[in-house]
Amino acid sequence: MIVAKAWRGKRYAVLGLARSGAATVRALVAGGAGVVAWDSDEAKRAVFAPSPLRGEGWGEGQPSSAAPVAAPLPTLSPEGRGLVDVAPLDDLTGFDALVVSPGVPLNTHPLAAVAREAGVPVIGDIELFSQARADLPAHKVVGITGTNGKSTTTALVHHILKTAGIPTLMGGNIGLPILEQEALPEGGVYVLELSSYQIDLTQTLDCDVAVLLNITPDHLDRYDGFEGYAASKARLFAMQSAGHDAIIGIGDAPSAAIARGLSGRAEHLTRIAPGVCLFQGDWPALQGPHNAQNALAAIAVAKALGVSEVDIDRGLASFTGLPHRMQQIASYGGVAYVDDSKATNPESTAPALAAFDRVHWIVGGRAKGDDLDACRPAFGHVVRAYTIGEAGPKFAEILSGSMPVEAVGTLDAAVRSAAANAKPGDTVLLSPACASFDQFRDYEARGAAFRAAVELLA
């Protein structure tokens, strides 16, 4: 795992013990820090509760069932190794930082307010990684953010680097928690997908290459309006050294404004304009205008890192894409079935609709807004829509004047009806433009349910 000498002897509170939180606790303890950890899920707490089977170093504190009034300050072993306590985090006095998962809403969670009142920094695992960089072999970091396309672009950059034989790993909002991974050898490149939440929890990450793909309304419940959300994205560049590279898509006004603010970087600033024509025929997993932007951003990153044109071309052609992002999962009777479950807002669904000629569109879930206006320019590609979930009735009303609509309610019913209506050459597209939480655990579970329903057609 990745650890920092700077953590030794310090004391951290960790809230949330899912994948990244558990990896954070282990890394901090391995680095010689004392930790008090808490999660509302007893099963997650039990992993770090005292147990003779775990040996020295995983206990020395309250068992998971205890409920003290305030969290105890963690102690250090005589050998200077870190130890962990499991206890509620009611009092943060004496801690060096509170480490939270990106899912903790800083604007409403009471513990964030407690930390601010106590003068305790609130950080995430990306900030801890930033603190550990001084102890790692010489390397570079690529940070990629944006409302849409950041997972695909992150995976594409990672793939191009691997194709070129450059040691690389990806982390952040994708793949394994960054602190859980093995440090790269000298010359390696860490490629990080960064959500706005992760940027909010990061103070010192100086990316060698920072990328902003786009900014459209999303997650506004966590910010003081759209301006606050855009400002969060801009912080990725504020943390950079002036001589490091910035790559920004300027297809929307907020991103273009950020680019203008960085115009003094001259050759270290690359602007990606919308509508650039590319031949994408050799890139089977990178179809559609949105993937043209993703590819342009990845090409700019690779060039900034000194990757050859030959290796870039090889990487683009061999990239296989990511699950649930315009992923064709089957073709029956000349009808393609495409899983784009990751499209959780209208802005990310619009390019998927535009990428195919005759679409049977499965749309709906828990809406993030009141309209589908961002998708309207691509309505001409839709043969028929099938609405599902909480937003189903409203979306059916919105779409009924523009296309045939069936308010089917469930994903299974939508797949069956779309299969019955589709003709050879058509595409049945799950691109919901909504969150999944009304009917599914997450977008991955929704995508898996779509695949299962499609496989039953066989």
C-alpha positions as CSV (number, residue, x, y, z in Angstrom):
1,M,0.0,0.0,0.0
2,I,1.0,3.7,-0.2
3,V,2.0,5.4,3.0
4,A,3.6,8.7,4.1
5,K,6.3,9.3,6.6
6,A,4.4,12.5,7.5
7,W,1.6,10.5,9.1
8,R,3.9,9.0,11.8
9,G,2.8,10.0,15.3
10,K,-0.3,11.9,14.1
11,R,-3.8,11.1,15.1
12,Y,-6.7,10.8,12.6
13,A,-10.4,10.4,12.8
14,V,-11.9,8.3,9.9
15,L,-15.6,8.4,9.1
16,G,-16.9,5.7,6.8
17,L,-15.3,2.2,6.5
18,A,-16.4,1.1,3.0
19,R,-13.7,0.4,0.4
20,S,-11.8,3.7,0.4
21,G,-12.3,4.3,4.2
22,A,-11.0,0.8,5.1
23,A,-8.0,1.3,2.8
24,T,-7.4,4.6,4.5
25,V,-7.3,3.2,8.0
26,R,-4.9,0.4,7.0
27,A,-2.6,2.9,5.2
28,L,-2.6,5.3,8.1
29,V,-1.8,2.6,10.6
30,A,0.9,1.2,8.4
31,G,2.4,4.7,8.3
32,G,2.5,5.0,12.1
33,A,-0.6,7.0,12.7
34,G,-3.2,6.6,15.4
35,V,-6.7,6.2,14.2
36,V,-10.2,6.4,15.6
37,A,-12.6,4.9,13.0
38,W,-16.4,4.8,12.8
39,D,-19.1,3.6,10.4
40,S,-22.9,3.3,11.0
41,D,-22.7,-0.2,9.6
42,E,-21.8,-2.6,12.4
43,A,-20.4,-5.2,10.0
44,K,-17.9,-2.6,8.6
45,R,-16.9,-1.6,12.2
46,A,-16.3,-5.3,13.1
47,V,-13.5,-5.5,10.6
48,F,-11.4,-3.2,12.8
49,A,-12.7,-4.2,16.3
50,P,-10.2,-5.8,18.7
51,S,-9.7,-9.5,18.1
52,P,-6.9,-11.8,19.2
53,L,-7.0,-13.3,15.7
54,R,-5.8,-10.0,14.2
55,G,-2.9,-9.6,16.6
56,E,-1.4,-6.5,18.0
57,G,-2.1,-3.3,16.3
58,W,-5.8,-3.6,15.3
59,G,-7.3,-3.0,18.7
60,E,-6.2,-1.3,21.8
61,G,-9.5,0.6,22.0
62,Q,-13.2,0.4,22.3
63,P,-14.9,-2.7,20.9
64,S,-17.4,-2.0,18.1
65,S,-20.4,-2.3,20.4
66,A,-19.1,0.4,22.8
67,A,-20.6,3.8,22.7
68,P,-18.5,6.3,24.6
69,V,-19.6,9.9,24.8
70,A,-16.5,11.1,22.9
71,A,-14.0,9.3,20.7
72,P,-10.9,8.4,22.6
73,L,-7.6,9.8,21.3
74,P,-5.8,6.9,19.6
75,T,-2.5,5.7,21.1
76,L,0.7,4.6,19.5
77,S,2.4,1.3,20.3
78,P,5.8,1.4,22.1
79,E,7.4,0.5,18.7
80,G,5.8,3.6,17.1
81,R,3.4,1.6,15.0
82,G,-0.1,3.0,14.5
83,L,-3.1,1.6,16.3
84,V,-6.8,1.9,15.6
85,D,-9.8,2.4,17.9
86,V,-13.4,1.9,16.8
87,A,-15.7,4.4,18.5
88,P,-18.3,7.1,17.6
89,L,-16.7,10.4,16.5
90,D,-18.4,12.9,18.8
91,D,-15.5,15.1,19.8
92,L,-12.6,15.8,17.4
93,T,-10.4,17.7,19.9
94,G,-6.8,16.7,19.5
95,F,-7.0,15.1,16.1
96,D,-4.8,16.2,13.2
97,A,-7.5,15.6,10.6
98,L,-10.9,14.1,9.9
99,V,-10.8,11.8,6.9
100,V,-14.2,11.2,5.3
101,S,-15.4,9.4,2.2
102,P,-16.6,11.5,-0.8
103,G,-20.1,10.5,-0.1
104,V,-20.3,12.5,3.2
105,P,-22.1,15.8,2.4
106,L,-19.8,18.5,3.9
107,N,-22.6,21.1,3.7
108,T,-25.0,19.1,5.9
109,H,-23.2,16.4,7.9
110,P,-23.0,17.5,11.6
111,L,-19.5,16.1,12.0
112,A,-18.2,18.4,9.3
113,A,-19.5,21.3,11.3
114,V,-17.9,19.9,14.5
115,A,-14.5,19.6,12.6
116,R,-14.8,23.2,11.4
117,E,-15.5,24.5,14.9
118,A,-12.5,22.5,16.3
119,G,-10.2,23.7,13.6
120,V,-9.6,20.2,12.3
121,P,-9.1,19.8,8.6
122,V,-11.6,17.7,6.7
123,I,-9.8,15.7,4.0
124,G,-10.1,12.5,1.9
125,D,-7.9,9.8,0.7
126,I,-6.7,11.7,-2.4
127,E,-5.2,14.4,0.0
128,L,-3.4,11.6,1.9
129,F,-2.1,10.3,-1.4
130,S,-0.8,13.8,-2.2
131,Q,1.0,13.9,1.2
132,A,2.6,10.6,0.4
133,R,4.0,11.7,-3.0
134,A,7.3,12.9,-1.5
135,D,8.0,9.4,-0.4
136,L,7.2,7.7,-3.7
137,P,9.7,6.9,-6.6
138,A,9.8,9.8,-9.1
139,H,6.4,9.8,-10.9
140,K,3.7,12.0,-12.5
141,V,0.0,12.4,-11.7
142,V,-2.8,13.0,-14.1
143,G,-6.1,14.3,-12.5
144,I,-9.3,14.1,-14.6
145,T,-12.6,15.7,-13.7
146,G,-15.8,16.8,-15.4
147,T,-19.5,16.2,-15.1
148,N,-19.5,13.6,-17.9
149,G,-16.9,11.4,-19.5
150,K,-14.3,11.4,-16.8
151,S,-14.4,7.6,-16.2
152,T,-14.0,6.8,-19.9
153,T,-11.2,9.3,-20.3
154,T,-9.4,8.1,-17.2
155,A,-9.5,4.5,-18.4
156,L,-8.5,5.5,-21.9
157,V,-5.4,7.5,-20.7
158,H,-4.5,4.5,-18.4
159,H,-4.8,2.1,-21.4
160,I,-2.7,4.3,-23.7
161,L,0.0,4.5,-21.2
162,K,-0.1,0.7,-20.7
163,T,0.1,0.2,-24.4
164,A,3.1,2.4,-24.5
165,G,4.8,0.3,-21.8
166,I,4.7,3.1,-19.1
167,P,4.1,1.9,-15.6
168,T,0.6,3.2,-14.6
169,L,-2.3,2.7,-12.3
170,M,-5.7,4.4,-12.1
171,G,-7.6,5.2,-9.0
172,G,-9.7,7.9,-7.3
173,N,-13.3,7.6,-8.4
174,I,-12.5,4.5,-10.4
175,G,-10.9,1.1,-9.7
176,L,-9.2,0.3,-6.4
177,P,-8.7,2.9,-3.6
178,I,-5.5,4.7,-4.4
179,L,-3.9,4.1,-0.9
180,E,-4.5,0.3,-1.3
181,Q,-2.4,0.0,-4.4
182,E,1.3,-0.7,-4.7
183,A,3.5,2.3,-5.4
184,L,4.7,2.5,-9.0
185,P,8.4,2.2,-9.9
186,E,10.3,5.3,-11.1
187,G,8.8,6.9,-14.2
188,G,5.2,5.7,-13.4
189,V,2.1,7.7,-13.9
190,Y,-0.9,7.7,-11.5
191,V,-4.1,8.5,-13.4
192,L,-6.9,9.7,-11.1
193,E,-10.5,10.2,-11.8
194,L,-11.6,13.0,-9.5
195,S,-15.2,13.9,-8.7
196,S,-16.0,17.3,-7.3
197,Y,-16.5,15.7,-3.9
198,Q,-13.0,14.4,-4.0
199,I,-11.6,17.7,-5.0
200,D,-13.4,19.3,-2.1
201,L,-11.5,17.0,0.2
202,T,-8.1,17.7,-1.3
203,Q,-5.9,20.6,-0.5
204,T,-2.4,20.0,-2.0
205,L,-2.7,17.7,-5.1
206,D,-0.4,19.3,-7.7
207,C,-1.2,17.3,-10.9
208,D,1.4,17.2,-13.6
209,V,-1.5,17.2,-16.0
210,A,-5.0,18.3,-14.9
211,V,-8.0,17.8,-17.2
212,L,-11.5,19.3,-17.1
213,L,-13.8,17.8,-19.7
214,N,-17.1,19.8,-19.1
215,I,-19.3,21.3,-16.4
216,T,-23.1,20.8,-16.5
217,P,-25.6,21.0,-13.6
218,D,-25.2,18.0,-11.3
219,H,-25.0,17.3,-7.5
220,L,-26.5,20.8,-6.8
221,D,-27.8,19.6,-3.4
222,R,-24.2,19.6,-2.2
223,Y,-23.3,23.2,-3.3
224,D,-24.4,26.8,-3.1
225,G,-25.9,26.7,-6.6
226,F,-24.3,25.9,-9.9
227,E,-21.5,28.4,-9.4
228,G,-20.4,26.6,-6.3
229,Y,-20.2,23.3,-8.2
230,A,-18.2,24.9,-11.0
231,A,-15.9,26.5,-8.4
232,S,-15.2,23.1,-7.0
233,K,-14.0,21.8,-10.4
234,A,-11.8,24.9,-10.8
235,R,-9.9,24.1,-7.6
236,L,-8.1,21.2,-9.5
237,F,-6.2,23.9,-11.4
238,A,-5.7,26.2,-8.4
239,M,-3.7,23.4,-6.7
240,Q,-1.4,23.1,-9.7
241,S,2.0,24.6,-10.2
242,A,1.9,27.2,-13.0
243,G,4.3,25.2,-15.1
244,H,2.2,22.1,-15.2
245,D,-0.2,21.2,-18.0
246,A,-3.9,22.1,-18.0
247,I,-6.3,20.6,-20.6
248,I,-9.8,22.0,-20.7
249,G,-12.9,21.3,-22.8
250,I,-14.4,24.7,-23.7
251,G,-17.8,23.5,-25.0
252,D,-19.7,25.0,-22.1
253,A,-19.5,28.5,-20.6
254,P,-18.2,27.6,-17.1
255,S,-15.3,25.5,-18.5
256,A,-14.5,28.2,-21.0
257,A,-14.4,30.8,-18.2
258,I,-11.9,28.6,-16.3
259,A,-9.8,28.3,-19.4
260,R,-9.7,32.1,-19.8
261,G,-8.6,32.4,-16.2
262,L,-5.6,30.2,-17.0
263,S,-4.6,31.9,-20.3
264,G,-1.3,33.0,-18.7
265,R,-0.1,29.4,-18.8
266,A,0.5,29.8,-22.6
267,E,1.9,26.5,-24.0
268,H,0.9,24.7,-20.8
269,L,-2.8,25.2,-21.5
270,T,-4.7,23.1,-24.1
271,R,-8.3,24.0,-25.1
272,I,-10.5,21.3,-26.6
273,A,-13.1,23.0,-28.7
274,P,-16.5,21.2,-29.5
275,G,-17.3,19.9,-32.9
276,V,-13.8,18.9,-33.9
277,C,-14.1,16.3,-36.7
278,L,-12.3,13.0,-36.0
279,F,-12.3,9.7,-37.9
280,Q,-13.5,7.3,-35.2
281,G,-14.0,4.3,-37.4
282,D,-10.8,2.6,-36.1
283,W,-11.9,3.1,-32.5
284,P,-14.8,0.7,-31.9
285,A,-15.3,1.6,-28.2
286,L,-15.1,5.3,-28.8
287,Q,-18.1,6.1,-31.0
288,G,-20.2,9.3,-30.8
289,P,-19.4,13.0,-30.5
290,H,-18.9,12.8,-26.7
291,N,-16.3,10.1,-27.2
292,A,-14.5,12.3,-29.7
293,Q,-14.0,14.8,-26.9
294,N,-12.9,12.1,-24.5
295,A,-10.4,10.9,-27.1
296,L,-9.1,14.4,-27.8
297,A,-8.5,14.9,-24.1
298,A,-6.7,11.6,-23.7
299,I,-4.5,12.4,-26.8
300,A,-3.6,15.7,-25.3
301,V,-2.7,14.1,-22.0
302,A,-0.6,11.4,-23.7
303,K,1.3,14.1,-25.7
304,A,1.9,16.1,-22.6
305,L,3.5,13.0,-21.1
306,G,5.7,12.4,-24.1
307,V,3.9,9.3,-25.5
308,S,4.6,8.7,-29.2
309,E,1.9,9.1,-31.9
310,V,2.3,5.4,-32.8
311,D,1.5,4.3,-29.2
312,I,-1.4,6.7,-29.0
313,D,-2.9,5.3,-32.1
314,R,-2.5,1.7,-30.9
315,G,-4.1,2.6,-27.6
316,L,-7.1,4.3,-29.2
317,A,-7.7,1.3,-31.5
318,S,-7.4,-1.4,-28.8
319,F,-9.4,0.3,-26.1
320,T,-12.4,-1.8,-25.1
321,G,-14.4,0.7,-23.1
322,L,-16.0,0.5,-19.7
323,P,-19.0,-1.4,-18.4
324,H,-22.3,0.5,-18.4
325,R,-20.9,3.3,-20.6
326,M,-22.4,2.8,-24.1
327,Q,-21.4,-0.9,-23.9
328,Q,-23.0,-3.1,-26.5
329,I,-23.9,-6.3,-24.6
330,A,-25.8,-8.3,-27.2
331,S,-27.2,-8.3,-30.7
332,Y,-30.2,-10.4,-31.6
333,G,-31.9,-10.5,-35.0
334,G,-29.9,-7.5,-36.1
335,V,-31.0,-5.4,-33.1
336,A,-28.2,-4.1,-30.8
337,Y,-28.6,-3.8,-27.1
338,V,-26.5,-1.1,-25.5
339,D,-26.0,-0.5,-21.7
340,D,-25.4,3.1,-20.9
341,S,-26.6,2.9,-17.3
342,K,-23.9,5.2,-16.1
343,A,-25.8,8.1,-17.8
344,T,-27.4,9.5,-14.7
345,N,-28.4,12.9,-16.0
346,P,-29.8,14.3,-19.3
347,E,-26.5,15.8,-20.3
348,S,-24.7,12.4,-20.3
349,T,-27.7,10.7,-22.1
350,A,-27.8,13.2,-25.0
351,P,-24.6,12.1,-26.8
352,A,-25.6,8.4,-26.5
353,L,-28.9,9.2,-28.3
354,A,-27.0,11.1,-30.9
355,A,-24.6,8.2,-31.5
356,F,-27.2,5.8,-33.0
357,D,-29.6,6.3,-35.9
358,R,-32.8,4.4,-34.7
359,V,-33.1,4.2,-31.0
360,H,-35.5,2.5,-28.7
361,W,-34.8,4.6,-25.6
362,I,-35.3,3.2,-22.0
363,V,-35.3,6.3,-19.8
364,G,-36.2,7.1,-16.2
365,G,-35.4,6.5,-12.6
366,R,-34.9,9.1,-9.9
367,A,-34.7,12.4,-11.7
368,K,-32.0,14.9,-11.0
369,G,-34.0,17.7,-12.6
370,D,-37.4,18.6,-14.1
371,D,-36.8,18.2,-17.8
372,L,-35.0,16.4,-20.6
373,D,-34.1,19.6,-22.5
374,A,-30.4,18.5,-23.0
375,C,-31.6,15.5,-24.9
376,R,-34.0,17.3,-27.2
377,P,-31.5,17.9,-30.1
378,A,-31.3,14.1,-30.4
379,F,-35.0,13.3,-30.2
380,G,-35.0,12.7,-34.0
381,H,-32.9,9.6,-33.4
382,V,-35.6,8.0,-31.1
383,V,-38.1,5.6,-32.6
384,R,-39.9,5.0,-29.3
385,A,-39.3,5.7,-25.7
386,Y,-40.0,3.4,-22.7
387,T,-40.2,5.2,-19.3
388,I,-39.4,3.6,-16.0
389,G,-39.1,4.4,-12.3
390,E,-40.2,7.4,-10.3
391,A,-39.7,9.8,-13.2
392,G,-41.5,7.5,-15.6
393,P,-44.9,9.2,-15.6
394,K,-43.5,12.7,-15.8
395,F,-41.0,11.8,-18.6
396,A,-43.8,10.1,-20.5
397,E,-45.7,13.4,-20.4
398,I,-42.7,15.4,-21.5
399,L,-41.8,13.1,-24.4
400,S,-45.3,12.3,-25.7
401,G,-45.4,15.3,-28.0
402,S,-42.1,14.3,-29.7
403,M,-42.2,10.5,-30.1
404,P,-44.2,7.4,-29.3
405,V,-44.0,6.6,-25.6
406,E,-44.8,3.6,-23.4
407,A,-44.9,4.2,-19.7
408,V,-43.9,0.7,-18.8
409,G,-42.7,1.2,-15.2
410,T,-40.0,-1.4,-14.9
411,L,-36.7,-2.2,-16.7
412,D,-37.8,-5.8,-17.5
413,A,-41.0,-4.6,-19.1
414,A,-39.1,-2.0,-21.1
415,V,-36.7,-4.5,-22.5
416,R,-39.5,-6.9,-23.5
417,S,-41.5,-4.2,-25.2
418,A,-38.5,-2.7,-26.9
419,A,-37.5,-6.1,-28.2
420,A,-40.9,-6.6,-29.6
421,N,-41.0,-3.3,-31.4
422,A,-37.4,-3.1,-32.7
423,K,-36.4,-4.0,-36.3
424,P,-33.1,-5.0,-37.7
425,G,-30.7,-2.1,-37.6
426,D,-32.3,-0.6,-34.5
427,T,-30.6,-0.1,-31.1
428,V,-32.3,-0.7,-27.8
429,L,-30.5,1.8,-25.5
430,L,-30.6,1.9,-21.7
431,S,-29.6,5.5,-21.1
432,P,-31.8,6.5,-18.2
433,A,-30.8,10.2,-17.7
434,C,-31.6,9.5,-14.0
435,A,-30.1,8.1,-10.8
436,S,-30.9,4.5,-10.1
437,F,-31.8,4.6,-6.4
438,D,-35.5,4.3,-6.8
439,Q,-35.3,0.7,-8.0
440,F,-31.7,-0.3,-7.8
441,R,-28.7,-0.2,-5.5
442,D,-26.6,1.8,-8.0
443,Y,-26.1,2.3,-11.7
444,E,-24.0,-0.9,-11.9
445,A,-26.9,-3.0,-10.5
446,R,-29.2,-1.3,-13.0
447,G,-26.9,-2.2,-15.8
448,A,-26.6,-5.8,-14.6
449,A,-30.5,-6.1,-14.5
450,F,-30.6,-4.8,-18.1
451,R,-28.1,-7.4,-19.2
452,A,-30.1,-10.1,-17.4
453,A,-33.3,-9.0,-19.1
454,V,-31.6,-8.9,-22.5
455,E,-30.1,-12.4,-22.0
456,L,-33.5,-13.8,-21.4
457,L,-34.5,-12.7,-24.9
458,A,-32.1,-15.3,-26.3
